[in-house]
Amino acid sequence: MINKFCSKGSCIINADASNITNNIVLEDSQETDNTEDIHITIHKPKYEYAHGRKFKSIPRWIVVHYTACANVSAQSMCKAMRNNKDASSHFYIDEKDICMAVPLEYIAWHVGNGKCKQPSGKNLSLEELANYKASDWRYDIAAKNHIEWQSKNDDFLGNSQSIGVDLCCKKVSTKTKKATDKDWYFEDLCVDNTAKTVAYLCKKYNIDLDHVIRHCDATGKLCPRPFVSLSDDEANDEKWIEFKNSVKSYIDCNIEVEFI
């Protein structure tokens, strides 16, 4: 089955960047008549995965994750996750394959209730968390985001209103697999496949770029690690902005999707 989503029409994506992530602003887009055709192939679910009930309303957010499983393919992730009763994602994507795990009409278990997490043993306000520094979480990012979202009466509510997309990741050394390790990375083709998939989802559900977020943006967890900076010497946050700009460029194309 092939679906085509055109750039012209009602599915218009807001090109203005959100200032909720470290005050980084997306590049301004220029008016273009670009009608390039983009084709992606999505593998339909092969297994029964843990998931919730059907969405009660159209998903309004897309949450990007990393698998945190070093050097494991999308096909292998789908097979491995079929027995996991506690977690699931709608998509696992690598440099070769785009695999749907949970059908899009169902809620996946990928981000919980979407609230900003608390440091162990603490019960801080969002304002306090916005200035809280930790060595292994970015509570500050998530807290600032929730403050912003709440001010707009548009707070993120987690699984019940979002689609989960997992990028398969690589790691230079597998001696340790901590989230704080700096050698997690994505293959360029994996990032490109994901950008195309997210653009397709944005057009399908009329989701604007402000509602395409990282797991970290909601909870503070270092996910997707290659897109989350933990220290000033990392450029991962900038890579996230580059990714969103890629999504924006694909939204301006005609996206043809084939399900196999």
ZARO-903986 format. One record per residue (C-alpha): x, y, z; residue in three letters. Coordinates in steps of 0.25 Angstrom, whole numbers, padded with zeros to 4 digits, always signed. Layout:
N
XYZALA ...
END
This chain:
260
+0000+0000+0000MET +0005+0014-0004ILE +0001+0027+0003ASN +0005+0040-0003LYS +0006+0053+0006PHE +0008+0066-0002CYS +0014+0079+0003SER +0003+0087-0002LYS -0010+0088+0005GLY -0015+0087+0020SER -0003+0081+0026CYS +0005+0093+0028ILE +0017+0092+0038ILE +0021+0104+0047ASN +0035+0108+0043ALA +0037+0116+0055ASP +0046+0109+0065ALA +0043+0107+0079SER +0051+0113+0089ASN +0049+0102+0100ILE +0062+0095+0097THR +0074+0103+0102ASN +0069+0115+0095ASN +0074+0109+0081ILE +0066+0114+0070VAL +0064+0107+0057LEU +0069+0114+0044GLU +0058+0122+0036ASP +0053+0115+0024SER +0052+0121+0011GLN +0040+0121+0002GLU +0042+0110-0008THR +0035+0103-0019ASP +0042+0090-0016ASN +0033+0078-0019THR +0043+0067-0019GLU +0038+0053-0018ASP +0043+0045-0006ILE +0040+0031-0005HIS +0041+0023+0008ILE +0038+0008+0011THR +0032+0004+0025ILE +0032-0010+0030HIS +0019-0013+0036LYS +0019-0020+0050PRO +0023-0034+0050LYS +0020-0037+0065TYR +0011-0034+0076GLU +0017-0023+0085TYR +0013-0017+0098ALA +0004-0005+0096HIS -0007+0002+0102GLY -0021+0004+0096ARG -0024+0012+0084LYS -0022+0027+0084PHE -0035+0034+0088LYS -0030+0046+0079SER -0020+0049+0068ILE -0006+0049+0074PRO -0001+0063+0075ARG +0014+0060+0079TRP +0026+0052+0073ILE +0036+0047+0083VAL +0050+0043+0078VAL +0058+0033+0085HIS +0070+0025+0084TYR +0070+0010+0086THR +0082+0010+0096ALA +0086-0004+0090CYS +0099-0002+0083ALA +0101-0007+0069ASN +0087-0014+0069VAL +0079-0013+0056SER +0064-0008+0055ALA +0060-0022+0050GLN +0067-0028+0062SER +0061-0018+0072MET +0047-0022+0067CYS +0050-0036+0070LYS +0056-0034+0083ALA +0045-0024+0088MET +0034-0034+0085ARG +0035-0040+0099ASN +0037-0027+0106ASN +0024-0025+0114LYS +0029-0011+0120ASP +0033-0003+0108ALA +0030-0001+0093SER +0032+0009+0082SER +0024+0011+0069HIS +0037+0011+0061PHE +0051+0006+0061TYR +0060+0012+0050ILE +0074+0009+0045ASP +0082+0012+0033GLU +0075+0001+0025LYS +0061-0001+0030ASP +0049+0007+0036ILE +0041-0003+0044CYS +0028+0000+0050MET +0026-0008+0063ALA +0013-0003+0069VAL +0002+0001+0060PRO -0001+0016+0059LEU -0015+0015+0064GLU -0009+0009+0078TYR -0002+0016+0089ILE +0012+0011+0091ALA +0019+0011+0104TRP +0031+0020+0102HIS +0031+0032+0110VAL +0022+0030+0122GLY +0013+0041+0127ASN +0023+0051+0121GLY +0026+0058+0134LYS +0039+0064+0137CYS +0046+0054+0146LYS +0052+0057+0160GLN +0066+0055+0165PRO +0066+0043+0175SER +0061+0047+0189GLY +0056+0061+0185LYS +0043+0067+0182ASN +0046+0080+0175LEU +0037+0090+0168SER +0039+0092+0153LEU +0045+0106+0156GLU +0056+0099+0165GLU +0058+0088+0155LEU +0060+0098+0144ALA +0073+0102+0151ASN +0077+0088+0156TYR +0090+0082+0151LYS +0093+0068+0150ALA +0104+0059+0144SER +0095+0049+0138ASP +0081+0056+0135TRP +0077+0069+0129ARG +0065+0072+0138TYR +0068+0087+0135ASP +0064+0085+0120ILE +0051+0077+0123ALA +0047+0087+0134ALA +0048+0099+0126LYS +0040+0092+0115ASN +0029+0089+0124HIS +0029+0103+0129ILE +0028+0108+0115GLU +0017+0098+0111TRP +0009+0100+0123GLN +0009+0115+0121SER +0003+0112+0107LYS -0007+0103+0113ASN +0000+0092+0104ASP +0007+0083+0114ASP +0012+0070+0109PHE +0004+0058+0115LEU +0013+0046+0110GLY +0009+0033+0104ASN -0006+0037+0102SER -0003+0047+0092GLN +0010+0044+0085SER +0017+0035+0075ILE +0030+0029+0079GLY +0042+0028+0069VAL +0054+0021+0073ASP +0068+0022+0065LEU +0077+0010+0066CYS +0090+0015+0071CYS +0105+0011+0070LYS +0116+0012+0080LYS +0131+0013+0078VAL +0134+0005+0090SER +0125-0005+0097THR +0133-0007+0109LYS +0123+0002+0116THR +0109+0005+0112LYS +0105+0017+0121LYS +0097+0028+0116ALA +0107+0038+0121THR +0118+0032+0111ASP +0121+0041+0100LYS +0124+0031+0089ASP +0109+0028+0085TRP +0106+0032+0071TYR +0096+0030+0059PHE +0099+0027+0045GLU +0096+0038+0036ASP +0086+0029+0028LEU +0079+0025+0040CYS +0077+0040+0044VAL +0073+0043+0030ASP +0063+0031+0030ASN +0057+0036+0043THR +0056+0051+0038ALA +0048+0046+0026LYS +0039+0037+0035THR +0037+0048+0045VAL +0033+0058+0033ALA +0023+0047+0028TYR +0017+0047+0042LEU +0016+0062+0043CYS +0009+0063+0030LYS +0000+0051+0033LYS -0005+0057+0047TYR -0002+0072+0044ASN +0008+0072+0055ILE +0017+0085+0056ASP +0032+0085+0059LEU +0030+0090+0073ASP +0023+0077+0076HIS +0035+0069+0071VAL +0043+0067+0084ILE +0054+0058+0090ARG +0051+0049+0101HIS +0060+0058+0109CYS +0051+0070+0106ASP +0040+0064+0114ALA +0047+0056+0125THR +0061+0060+0126GLY +0066+0046+0123LYS +0079+0046+0114LEU +0071+0041+0102CYS +0074+0041+0090PRO +0088+0042+0095ARG +0095+0046+0082PRO +0085+0058+0082PHE +0086+0062+0096VAL +0098+0070+0101SER +0103+0067+0115LEU +0115+0077+0116SER +0119+0089+0109ASP +0129+0082+0100ASP +0118+0074+0093GLU +0111+0078+0081ALA +0099+0068+0082ASN +0089+0079+0084ASP +0093+0085+0071GLU +0092+0072+0064LYS +0077+0071+0069TRP +0075+0085+0063ILE +0081+0080+0050GLU +0072+0068+0050PHE +0059+0077+0052LYS +0064+0085+0040ASN +0065+0073+0032SER +0051+0069+0036VAL +0046+0083+0032LYS +0053+0081+0018SER +0046+0068+0016TYR +0032+0074+0020ILE +0033+0082+0008ASP +0034+0070-0001CYS +0024+0060-0006ASN +0026+0048+0002ILE +0022+0035-0003GLU +0021+0023+0007VAL +0020+0009+0003GLU +0017-0001+0014PHE +0022-0015+0013ILE 
END
